[in-house]
């Protein structure tokens, strides 16, 4: 082959390689963007935290069919235990290479769709819950009823009497709110620093109160006596609790599922929302796996949409 033919053949081969590479890339891109499933449902709720869980239960009790889309994992269904603070594992962070708790971030992680996420802005960091149960999985479980005078000041247009006579008692019942037993608090060595802190507060002239919580303190007493698996006393809190805590997946959402009217789709991340001419909604949704990789593109249409994420 002479020099001219060689250059011509080589140029054709190189251009063919880049053309093939480009076609493969665009074909892959088309596959990733291709809508693979369509769903037409009456009601969609986005987010399974407090607002979404309450909405789901009350709608399902009224006989409505509801689809709840949650970007996080259904931990109970997956059968994956929650991590504790001293041994961060799969549940400890949302697709991060390192733990993101408010303290002791010295742990390396394999990215996984964990329960705790953090949104970083210039002057503030916001921690959020990811998973079926939303923020109830990662918060401390405190269930404080605000002072009625504050409530009236902040929400002057709301019926305060109805909140204090109906809604606050109702949510306390649904979440199984309780208060620690005084004798247990006095005797339990885990509450040593609470006792010292309270004593010093009283010396300084401050009053103290007990904060109601959704964690089952009777379960905690059994933990202390080693009668049941430990959760709170095993440093489980902001990565999820395996036992003891009455998070939404064990309360509102469980009751909603028992009606037979609720379908929960976990690892479903809503990308866009479009209001149609007929006042219905179209949602473009990505189903992901636990590494965050795209599995399926879906479209949901619905008549009613509740945003709770």
C-alpha positions in Angstrom: 0.0 0.0 0.0 1.4 3.4 -1.0 1.6 6.4 1.4 -1.5 8.1 -0.1 -3.7 4.9 0.2 -2.5 4.3 3.7 -3.5 7.9 4.8 -6.8 7.6 3.1 -7.6 4.2 4.6 -6.5 5.3 8.1 -8.6 8.4 7.9 -11.7 6.4 7.0 -11.0 4.0 9.8 -10.6 6.7 12.4 -13.7 8.6 11.2 -15.7 5.3 11.3 -14.5 4.6 14.8 -15.7 8.1 16.0 -19.0 7.7 14.1 -19.6 4.4 15.7 -18.6 5.7 19.2 -21.0 8.7 18.7 -23.9 6.4 17.6 -23.4 4.1 20.6 -23.4 7.1 23.0 -26.5 8.6 21.5 -28.3 5.2 21.4 -27.4 4.7 25.1 -28.7 8.2 25.8 -31.9 7.5 24.0 -32.4 4.3 26.0 -31.9 6.2 29.2 -34.4 8.9 28.3 -36.9 6.5 26.9 -40.2 6.2 28.8 -40.7 2.6 29.6 -43.8 2.6 31.8 -47.1 4.7 31.9 -49.4 4.8 34.9 -52.7 6.5 35.2 -53.8 6.7 38.8 -56.4 8.9 40.7 -54.2 10.3 43.5 -50.4 10.6 43.8 -48.6 11.7 47.0 -44.9 12.7 46.6 -43.0 12.0 49.8 -43.7 9.7 52.8 -42.9 12.0 55.6 -45.4 13.4 58.1 -47.6 15.3 55.6 -47.6 12.5 53.1 -48.3 9.8 55.7 -51.2 11.6 57.3 -52.7 12.4 53.8 -52.3 8.8 52.8 -54.0 7.4 55.8 -57.0 9.8 55.8 -57.5 9.3 52.0 -57.3 5.6 52.3 -59.7 5.5 55.2 -62.1 7.4 53.0 -61.9 4.7 50.3 -59.6 6.5 47.9 -56.9 4.6 46.0 -53.5 6.3 46.5 -50.0 5.8 45.0 -47.2 7.2 47.2 -43.9 7.9 45.5 -40.8 7.9 47.8 -37.3 8.5 46.5 -35.8 6.6 49.5 -35.8 3.0 50.3 -38.5 0.9 52.0 -36.2 -0.4 54.7 -38.7 -2.8 56.3 -39.5 -4.4 52.9 -35.8 -4.5 51.9 -35.0 -6.3 55.2 -31.8 -4.2 55.7 -31.1 -3.3 59.3 -30.4 0.4 60.3 -26.9 1.4 61.3 -25.9 2.7 64.7 -23.9 5.9 65.2 -20.7 4.0 66.1 -20.7 1.7 63.1 -22.2 3.7 60.1 -23.3 1.4 57.3 -25.8 1.3 54.5 -28.4 3.5 56.2 -26.0 6.2 57.3 -26.0 8.5 54.3 -27.8 9.2 51.0 -25.3 8.2 48.2 -22.3 9.7 49.9 -18.7 8.5 50.2 -18.4 9.6 53.8 -20.7 9.9 56.8 -22.6 13.2 57.1 -23.8 13.2 60.7 -23.5 16.5 62.6 -20.4 15.1 64.3 -17.7 12.5 64.0 -17.6 12.3 60.2 -14.5 10.1 60.0 -16.2 7.1 58.4 -15.8 6.1 54.7 -18.9 4.7 53.0 -19.8 2.8 49.9 -22.5 5.1 48.3 -26.0 3.7 49.1 -29.5 5.2 49.3 -29.2 5.7 53.1 -31.7 7.4 55.4 -29.8 10.6 56.2 -29.1 13.3 53.6 -27.6 16.8 53.9 -28.2 19.8 51.7 -25.3 22.2 51.9 -25.9 25.9 51.2 -23.6 28.9 51.8 -24.7 29.7 55.3 -26.7 26.7 56.4 -26.8 22.9 56.2 -30.1 21.1 56.2 -30.3 17.4 57.2 -33.2 15.5 55.7 -34.7 12.0 55.9 -34.8 9.6 52.9 -36.8 6.5 53.0 -40.4 5.3 53.6 -41.2 7.3 56.7 -39.2 10.4 55.7 -37.9 12.6 58.5 -39.5 10.3 61.2 -36.7 7.8 60.5 -33.9 10.2 61.4 -35.3 12.7 63.9 -35.0 12.4 67.7 -38.7 11.6 68.0 -39.6 14.7 70.1 -43.3 15.3 70.0 -43.9 18.7 71.6 -47.3 20.4 71.7 -46.6 24.2 71.3 -48.0 26.6 73.9 -51.4 27.7 72.9 -50.6 31.4 73.2 -47.7 30.9 70.7 -49.9 29.0 68.4 -52.5 31.7 68.3 -49.9 34.3 67.7 -48.2 32.5 64.8 -51.5 31.1 63.2 -54.1 33.7 64.0 -56.4 32.5 61.2 -56.5 28.9 62.4 -59.0 27.4 64.8 -56.8 26.9 67.9 -59.5 25.2 69.9 -59.9 22.5 67.3 -56.2 21.9 67.2 -55.9 21.6 71.0 -59.1 19.6 71.5 -58.9 17.3 68.4 -55.8 17.4 66.2 -52.9 17.4 68.7 -54.5 14.7 70.9 -55.2 12.7 67.7 -51.6 12.8 66.5 -50.3 12.0 69.9 -52.5 8.9 69.9 -51.5 7.9 66.3 -47.8 8.3 67.0 -48.0 6.6 70.4 -46.4 9.6 72.2 -45.2 8.9 75.7 -43.0 10.3 78.5 -40.2 8.6 80.3 -40.9 7.1 83.7 -39.4 9.2 86.5 -38.1 6.3 88.5 -36.4 4.9 85.4 -34.8 8.2 84.6 -33.5 8.4 88.2 -32.0 4.9 88.2 -30.8 4.4 84.6 -27.0 5.1 84.2 -27.6 6.2 80.6 -29.4 9.3 82.0 -26.6 10.4 84.3 -25.9 13.5 82.2 -29.6 14.3 82.1 -29.7 14.2 85.9 -26.6 16.3 86.3 -27.8 18.9 83.7 -31.2 19.2 85.3 -29.7 19.7 88.8 -27.4 22.4 87.5 -30.3 24.1 85.7 -32.3 24.1 88.9 -29.4 25.6 90.7 -29.3 28.4 88.1 -33.0 29.1 88.6 -34.3 27.4 85.5 -37.4 25.2 85.3 -37.2 21.9 83.4 -39.9 19.7 81.8 -40.0 16.3 80.3 -40.2 16.2 76.5 -42.8 13.7 75.1 -41.4 11.3 72.5 -42.5 8.8 70.0 -39.8 6.3 71.2 -41.4 3.7 73.4 -39.9 4.2 76.8 -41.4 1.0 78.1 -39.4 -0.7 75.3 -36.3 1.2 76.5 -36.8 -0.1 80.0 -36.8 -3.7 78.6 -33.6 -2.8 76.5 -31.9 -1.8 79.7 -32.8 -5.1 81.4 -31.6 -7.0 78.2 -35.0 -8.5 77.7 -35.3 -7.2 74.0 -32.9 -6.2 71.3 -31.3 -2.8 72.0 -31.9 0.1 69.7 -31.8 3.5 71.5 -29.4 2.0 74.0 -27.3 0.7 71.0 -26.7 4.2 69.7 -29.4 3.9 67.1 -31.1 7.2 66.3 -30.3 9.4 63.2 -29.6 6.5 60.9 -32.9 4.8 61.8 -34.1 2.7 64.7 -34.5 -1.1 64.3 -36.7 -1.3 67.4 -38.6 0.9 69.8 -39.3 4.0 67.8 -42.8 4.6 66.5 -41.7 6.2 63.2 -44.3 6.7 60.4 -43.6 3.3 58.7 -44.9 1.7 61.9 -47.8 4.0 62.6 -49.6 6.1 59.9 -48.2 4.3 56.9 -48.8 0.8 58.3 -52.4 1.7 59.0 -52.9 3.1 55.5 -51.4 -0.1 54.0 -53.8 -2.2 56.0 -56.8 -0.5 54.3 -55.7 -2.1 51.0 -55.9 1.3 49.2 -52.3 2.4 49.4 -49.4 1.5 47.1 -46.0 2.7 48.1 -43.3 2.8 45.4 -39.9 3.4 46.9 -36.7 4.5 45.1 -39.0 6.5 42.8 -37.6 10.1 42.2 -39.9 12.7 40.7 -38.1 14.7 38.1 -40.8 17.0 36.6 -44.4 18.0 37.3 -46.7 19.3 34.5 -50.2 20.7 34.9 -52.3 19.7 32.0 -55.1 21.6 30.3 -57.7 19.5 32.0 -56.2 20.2 35.4 -54.7 16.7 35.7 -51.0 16.3 36.3 -48.2 14.5 34.5 -45.2 13.4 36.5 -41.9 12.2 35.0 -40.4 9.8 37.4 -37.1 7.9 37.6 -36.9 4.5 39.4 -33.4 4.0 40.7 -31.5 1.2 42.4 -29.7 1.4 45.8 -26.5 2.8 44.1 -28.5 5.7 42.6 -28.3 4.2 39.1 -31.3 4.7 36.8 -33.5 1.6 36.3 -36.6 2.8 34.5 -38.2 6.1 33.3 -41.9 6.2 34.2 -44.8 8.6 33.5 -47.6 9.0 36.0 -50.8 10.9 35.3 -53.2 11.7 38.1 -56.3 13.8 38.9 -55.1 14.9 42.4 -51.5 15.5 43.5 -50.2 16.1 47.0 -46.7 17.4 47.4 -45.1 16.3 50.7 -41.4 16.0 49.9 
